[in-house]
């Protein structure tokens, strides 16, 4: 019995040893890449312009079949680069030269990490592979920018840094710096950040990056001085508000669901309380929303082009006034009973679907979520605090309610059989506002729920899943 037990133990040890050497990484200062879903060694080798055998050798891989999502791989051929390699969208104010300095990369290593033919291919939202000094992908470098009245020496003193160290850290060869040039130094203090646009602007952030058709975009500006901001995104006027905590300014914008993929303009202008100004003018990547096509059969009177134009104009007039007060606090709730987890909430159509009516051309998109009736209740609830700005019948939407949640955020509820609120009434989250019906252009009873942000319809899931700003 003892011999049998000993044999089992030895066998288990051998199995363990075999597994441990199937992926035995050597000690190395090479950067680490984490395998992403759907990737294999051939794709990873191609991504970094190295051979599969080089990756196998440096990582001591015996069985490549054990490579899976989350596996950490050393990447050869990047001398001087260390830490984890992360996918990073280019931020506002970052250029090719800024990225080289910020991440301590040579041009050669940058091009090995990213298959670009020219620095001109780098725009706000361009996804790059860059090194990070910690596992969470957070770059802890702080920065200062040179203005007409300052130098690297003066800014280093202000930020309690050694000038010679700052120059060495930035591979600067002891230049005094030129206006707009950014210098980086190690610090975990966010107060040390400044942007290349102004010494008073600590950061300007746009999310998500790249921006996406039919989704909500947020621009946040952190400033050490009070500033009056104006701007445009894709020729769409931005309205900036001060966060209640006085920590940053923000603008919310809805990207039109039919906007063309490619580059759009971002412009931000600021006037500080001391009279100084700054300006941002950059190209931003806009990506497709991945929407599908669907065909519906309805009465021909409901697809009359003039009827659609008139109703759209009526809605635009309702959305035009923008109140300064932000009425929502948390994420929005779904405006119906039930939940996704137990399938007591279901949808007959999603936001952004490209639509054809009566087998015609796909000329438009679905501007909201259609809740199909799978519930015991036909109740409609307010998803967040707001003020009712319209109730009544519309040709296409049927019995409709609009709620203003403040700062250009408005929600709509169409096809109701009964409206239970009145214009100018204040409503709270979860308050009963109507009943699901089949009025207007419908193929059956349902609730059409849409959300506008700064005049454009966006995917309501944005607001159920995220707290804005």
C-alpha positions in Angstrom: 0.0 0.0 0.0 2.9 2.3 0.9 4.6 1.6 -2.4 1.3 2.4 -4.3 0.9 5.7 -2.4 4.5 6.6 -3.1 4.0 5.9 -6.9 1.0 8.1 -7.0 2.8 11.0 -5.3 5.8 10.6 -7.7 3.4 10.6 -10.7 1.7 13.8 -9.5 5.0 15.5 -9.0 6.1 14.6 -12.5 2.8 15.9 -13.9 3.3 19.2 -12.0 6.9 19.5 -13.2 5.8 18.9 -16.8 3.1 21.6 -16.6 5.5 24.1 -15.0 8.1 23.8 -17.8 5.5 24.0 -20.7 5.6 27.8 -20.3 8.8 28.7 -18.4 9.7 32.4 -19.0 13.3 33.4 -18.6 14.3 36.4 -16.4 14.3 39.3 -18.8 13.8 43.1 -18.9 11.8 42.8 -22.1 8.3 44.3 -22.2 5.3 42.1 -21.5 2.3 41.8 -23.7 -1.0 40.2 -22.5 -2.7 38.0 -25.0 -6.0 39.3 -26.1 -9.2 37.4 -27.1 -8.8 35.6 -30.5 -5.0 36.1 -30.8 -2.5 33.4 -31.5 1.3 33.5 -31.6 1.5 34.1 -35.4 -0.7 37.3 -35.0 1.2 38.5 -32.0 4.6 38.0 -33.8 3.2 39.9 -36.8 2.0 42.7 -34.6 5.5 43.3 -33.2 7.4 42.4 -36.3 9.3 39.5 -34.8 9.3 35.8 -35.5 7.2 33.2 -33.7 10.3 31.3 -32.9 11.8 34.4 -31.1 8.7 34.6 -28.9 8.8 30.9 -28.2 12.5 31.1 -27.3 12.4 34.1 -25.0 9.4 32.8 -23.1 10.6 29.2 -22.9 7.4 28.0 -24.5 7.2 24.2 -24.8 3.5 23.8 -25.8 2.1 26.7 -27.8 -1.4 25.3 -27.3 -1.3 26.5 -23.7 -1.2 30.1 -24.8 -4.6 31.6 -24.0 -6.3 35.0 -23.2 -4.5 36.7 -20.4 -1.1 34.9 -20.9 1.8 37.2 -20.3 4.4 37.1 -23.1 7.9 38.7 -23.2 8.4 40.5 -26.5 11.9 40.5 -27.9 13.6 43.1 -30.1 12.6 46.2 -28.1 15.8 47.2 -26.4 15.2 49.9 -23.7 11.5 49.2 -23.4 10.1 47.6 -20.3 6.9 47.1 -18.4 3.5 46.0 -19.7 2.5 46.9 -23.3 -1.0 48.3 -23.4 -3.5 49.4 -26.0 -3.7 53.2 -25.6 -5.9 55.7 -27.5 -4.1 59.0 -28.3 -5.3 61.8 -26.1 -6.0 65.4 -26.8 -2.7 67.3 -27.1 -0.5 64.3 -27.8 1.6 64.2 -30.9 4.2 61.8 -32.2 7.0 63.7 -30.5 5.0 64.0 -27.2 4.4 60.3 -27.2 8.1 59.5 -27.8 9.1 61.7 -24.9 6.3 60.6 -22.5 6.9 56.9 -23.0 10.7 57.1 -23.4 10.6 55.5 -26.9 13.0 55.8 -29.8 11.4 56.3 -33.2 12.6 52.8 -34.1 10.9 51.1 -31.1 7.7 53.2 -31.6 7.4 51.9 -35.2 8.1 48.3 -34.1 5.2 48.6 -31.6 2.9 50.4 -34.1 2.7 49.7 -37.8 2.5 53.3 -39.0 4.1 54.7 -42.1 4.0 58.3 -41.0 3.5 60.3 -37.8 0.7 62.1 -39.7 -1.4 58.9 -39.1 -1.6 59.7 -35.4 -4.9 61.4 -34.4 -6.9 61.8 -31.2 -8.4 58.3 -30.7 -5.8 56.4 -32.7 -5.2 53.1 -30.8 -1.5 52.5 -30.2 0.6 49.9 -28.4 2.7 51.7 -25.7 4.6 50.6 -22.6 3.3 51.1 -19.1 5.3 51.0 -16.0 2.7 49.2 -13.9 0.3 46.3 -14.3 -2.8 48.5 -14.2 -1.8 50.3 -17.3 -1.7 53.7 -15.5 1.1 56.1 -16.5 2.2 57.9 -13.4 4.3 60.6 -15.2 3.2 64.2 -14.5 4.1 67.1 -16.8 4.5 70.8 -17.2 4.3 72.9 -20.4 6.5 75.8 -21.5 4.8 79.2 -22.1 6.2 82.3 -23.6 7.2 83.6 -20.2 8.7 80.3 -18.8 11.5 77.8 -19.3 12.3 74.3 -18.3 14.4 75.7 -15.4 11.6 77.9 -14.1 8.9 75.2 -14.5 11.2 72.6 -12.9 11.6 74.9 -9.8 7.8 75.5 -9.6 7.2 71.7 -9.7 10.0 71.0 -7.1 12.0 69.1 -9.7 15.7 69.1 -10.5 16.2 70.8 -13.8 19.0 68.4 -14.9 16.9 65.4 -14.0 14.0 66.7 -16.0 16.1 67.2 -19.0 17.7 63.8 -18.7 14.3 62.2 -18.1 13.0 63.8 -21.3 16.1 63.2 -23.4 16.2 66.9 -23.9 19.9 67.7 -24.1 19.4 70.7 -21.8 17.2 72.8 -24.0 15.3 75.7 -22.4 12.2 74.5 -24.2 9.9 76.2 -26.6 6.3 77.5 -26.0 3.8 74.6 -26.0 6.5 71.9 -25.4 5.7 69.4 -22.7 8.1 67.9 -20.2 7.4 64.8 -18.1 8.6 63.7 -14.7 7.7 60.9 -12.3 4.9 61.8 -9.9 1.6 60.4 -8.6 0.2 63.9 -7.9 -2.4 64.8 -10.4 -2.0 68.4 -9.5 1.4 68.3 -11.3 -0.2 67.7 -14.7 -0.4 70.5 -17.3 -1.3 70.4 -21.0 0.6 71.8 -24.0 -2.3 74.3 -24.5 -1.8 76.3 -21.3 0.0 76.1 -18.0 -3.4 76.6 -16.3 -5.0 73.6 -18.1 -4.1 70.4 -16.3 -5.8 68.1 -18.7 -8.4 67.9 -21.5 -10.0 64.5 -21.9 -12.4 63.1 -24.5 -14.1 59.8 -24.0 -14.8 57.3 -25.4 -11.9 57.2 -27.8 -12.4 56.9 -30.7 -15.8 58.6 -30.6 -18.6 56.3 -32.0 -21.7 56.8 -34.1 -24.8 57.1 -32.0 -23.0 57.3 -28.6 -22.5 59.9 -25.9 -19.2 61.7 -25.8 -17.8 63.5 -22.8 -15.2 66.3 -22.9 -13.6 67.1 -19.5 -11.4 70.2 -18.9 -9.5 70.5 -15.7 -8.2 74.0 -15.0 -6.3 75.6 -12.2 -8.1 78.9 -13.0 -11.7 79.7 -13.7 -12.2 79.7 -17.4 -15.0 80.4 -19.9 -15.2 77.6 -22.5 -16.7 77.3 -26.0 -16.2 74.7 -28.6 -17.4 72.4 -31.4 -17.2 68.7 -32.1 -17.8 67.7 -35.7 -19.3 71.2 -36.3 -21.7 70.6 -33.4 -21.7 73.4 -30.8 -20.6 72.2 -27.4 -22.0 73.6 -24.2 -19.7 73.5 -21.1 -20.8 73.3 -17.5 -18.9 73.4 -14.2 -19.0 70.2 -12.2 -20.8 70.6 -8.9 -17.6 69.8 -7.0 -15.8 72.6 -9.0 -13.1 70.1 -10.0 -13.6 70.3 -13.8 -15.7 71.6 -16.7 -17.5 69.2 -19.0 -19.6 69.1 -22.2 -21.8 66.2 -23.2 -22.4 65.6 -26.9 -24.3 63.0 -28.9 -22.6 61.7 -32.1 -25.2 61.4 -34.9 -25.9 57.7 -35.7 -25.5 58.4 -39.4 -22.3 60.4 -39.1 -19.6 59.2 -41.6 -16.6 57.2 -40.3 -13.3 59.1 -40.4 -11.8 62.3 -39.0 -13.8 65.1 -37.4 -12.8 68.4 -36.0 -12.6 69.2 -32.3 -12.2 72.9 -31.4 -12.1 74.3 -27.8 -11.5 77.9 -26.9 -11.0 79.2 -23.4 -10.7 82.6 -21.8 -9.3 82.6 -18.2 -10.3 85.1 -15.5 -7.0 86.8 -15.9 -7.7 87.5 -19.6 -5.3 84.9 -21.0 -6.7 82.5 -23.7 -6.0 79.1 -25.1 -7.2 77.1 -28.1 -7.5 73.4 -29.1 -7.9 72.5 -32.8 -7.4 68.7 -33.5 -8.7 65.9 -35.6 -10.5 63.1 -33.8 -11.3 59.6 -35.1 -14.9 58.6 -35.4 -15.7 54.9 -35.8 -18.8 53.0 -36.9 -21.4 51.9 -34.4 -21.9 48.4 -36.0 -25.6 48.7 -36.5 -27.7 46.1 -38.3 -30.5 46.4 -40.9 -34.2 45.7 -40.3 -37.3 46.0 -42.4 -40.8 46.9 -41.2 -44.3 47.0 -42.8 -46.4 50.0 -41.9 -49.2 52.1 -43.4 -47.9 54.2 -46.3 -49.3 57.3 -44.7 -46.7 56.9 -41.9 -43.7 57.0 -44.2 -44.7 60.2 -46.0 -41.4 62.2 -46.2 -43.2 65.5 -45.4 -44.8 64.0 -42.3 -41.4 62.9 -41.0 -39.9 66.3 -41.7 -42.7 68.2 -39.9 -42.4 65.9 -36.8 -38.6 66.2 -36.7 -38.9 70.0 -36.8 -41.4 69.9 -34.0 -39.0 67.9 -31.8 -36.1 70.1 -32.7 -38.0 73.1 -31.4 -38.7 71.2 -28.1 -35.0 70.4 -27.7 -33.6 73.8 -28.5 -33.9 75.4 -25.0 -31.1 74.1 -22.8 -31.3 74.5 -19.0 -28.1 74.9 -17.0 -29.3 72.8 -14.1 -28.2 69.1 -14.0 -31.2 67.1 -12.6 -29.9 63.5 -12.8 -27.3 62.1 -10.3 -26.9 58.4 -11.0 -27.3 56.1 -14.0 -30.8 56.0 -15.6 -33.1 53.1 -14.9 -35.1 51.3 -17.6 -38.5 53.0 -17.9 -40.4 49.7 -17.6 -40.9 47.0 -15.0 -38.7 43.9 -15.0 -35.0 43.2 -15.5 -32.7 41.8 -18.2 -31.5 39.1 -15.9 -34.8 37.3 -15.7 -35.9 38.2 -19.2 -38.8 40.3 -18.0 -37.5 43.1 -20.2 -37.1 42.4 -23.9 -36.6 44.5 -27.0 -38.2 44.3 -30.5 -35.7 46.8 -31.9 -32.4 48.3 -30.8 -31.0 51.8 -31.2 -29.2 52.6 -34.5 -30.7 49.8 -36.6 -30.8 50.9 -40.2 -34.5 50.8 -41.3 -36.4 50.0 -44.4 -40.2 50.5 -44.5 -42.4 48.3 -46.8 -39.3 46.8 -48.6 -38.0 50.2 -49.5 -34.4 51.6 -49.3 -32.5 51.7 -46.0 -32.6 55.5 -45.6 -32.8 56.1 -41.8 -32.1 54.6 -38.4 -34.0 53.6 -35.3 -33.6 56.4 -32.8 -34.3 54.5 -29.6 -35.1 51.2 -27.8 -38.4 49.5 -28.5 -39.6 47.5 -25.4 -41.8 44.6 -26.4 -44.6 43.7 -24.1 -43.5 40.6 -22.1 -44.6 42.0 -18.7 -47.6 41.8 -16.5 -47.4 45.6 -16.2 -47.8 48.2 -18.9 -46.4 50.9 -16.7 -43.9 53.5 -17.9 -41.6 55.2 -15.3 -39.3 58.2 -15.3 -35.7 56.9 -15.6 -34.2 59.9 -13.8 -35.3 63.2 -12.3 -36.5 65.8 -14.7 -39.2 68.2 -15.9 -41.9 67.3 -18.4 -41.6 69.6 -21.4 -44.2 68.0 -23.7 -47.2 65.7 -23.5 -49.7 65.0 -26.4 -50.3 63.3 -29.7 -47.9 63.2 -32.6 -48.5 61.7 -36.1 -45.7 59.2 -36.0 -44.9 58.8 -32.3 -48.5 58.7 -31.2 -49.1 59.8 -27.6 -45.8 61.1 -26.5 -44.0 62.5 -23.4 -40.7 64.4 -23.3 -38.7 64.9 -20.1 -35.9 67.4 -19.7 -33.1 66.1 -17.4 -31.1 69.3 -17.8 -28.0 70.4 -19.7 -29.3 69.2 -23.1 -30.3 65.7 -22.0 -33.9 64.9 -22.9 -35.8 61.5 -22.9 -38.9 60.6 -25.0 -41.7 58.1 -24.6 -43.8 57.2 -27.7 -46.9 55.1 -28.6 -48.5 55.4 -25.2 -52.1 54.4 -24.6 -52.3 56.8 -21.6 -50.2 59.7 -20.4 -50.2 60.3 -16.7 -48.1 63.5 -16.3 -48.6 67.1 -17.4 -46.3 69.7 -19.0 -44.0 71.5 -16.5 -44.5 68.8 -13.9 -41.3 67.7 -12.0 -40.8 63.9 -11.9 -38.5 61.7 -9.9 -36.8 58.4 -10.7 -39.3 55.6 -10.8 -42.4 57.8 -10.9 -45.2 56.5 -13.0 -45.6 58.7 -16.1 -47.8 56.6 -18.6 -48.9 53.3 -20.0 -47.6 51.3 -23.0 -49.8 51.3 -26.1 -49.9 51.1 -29.9 -50.6 54.7 -31.0 -48.8 56.3 -34.0 -46.6 54.4 -36.4 -46.4 50.9 -34.9 -46.6 47.2 -35.8 -47.9 46.3 -32.4 -48.0 47.5 -28.8 -44.6 48.6 -27.5 -42.8 51.5 -25.8 -40.3 53.5 -27.9 -37.7 55.1 -25.6 -35.1 57.5 -26.8 -32.6 59.9 -25.3 -31.2 63.1 -26.9 -27.8 64.6 -25.9 -27.1 68.0 -27.1 -29.7 67.6 -29.9 -28.8 64.2 -31.2 -30.3 60.8 -30.3 -27.9 58.4 -28.6 -28.0 54.8 -27.5 -30.1 54.7 -24.2 -27.8 51.9 -23.0 -25.1 54.5 -22.6 -27.2 56.1 -19.9 -28.3 52.9 -18.2 -24.7 51.6 -18.0 -22.7 54.8 -17.3 -22.9 57.8 -14.9 -22.4 61.1 -16.8 -20.3 63.2 -16.8 
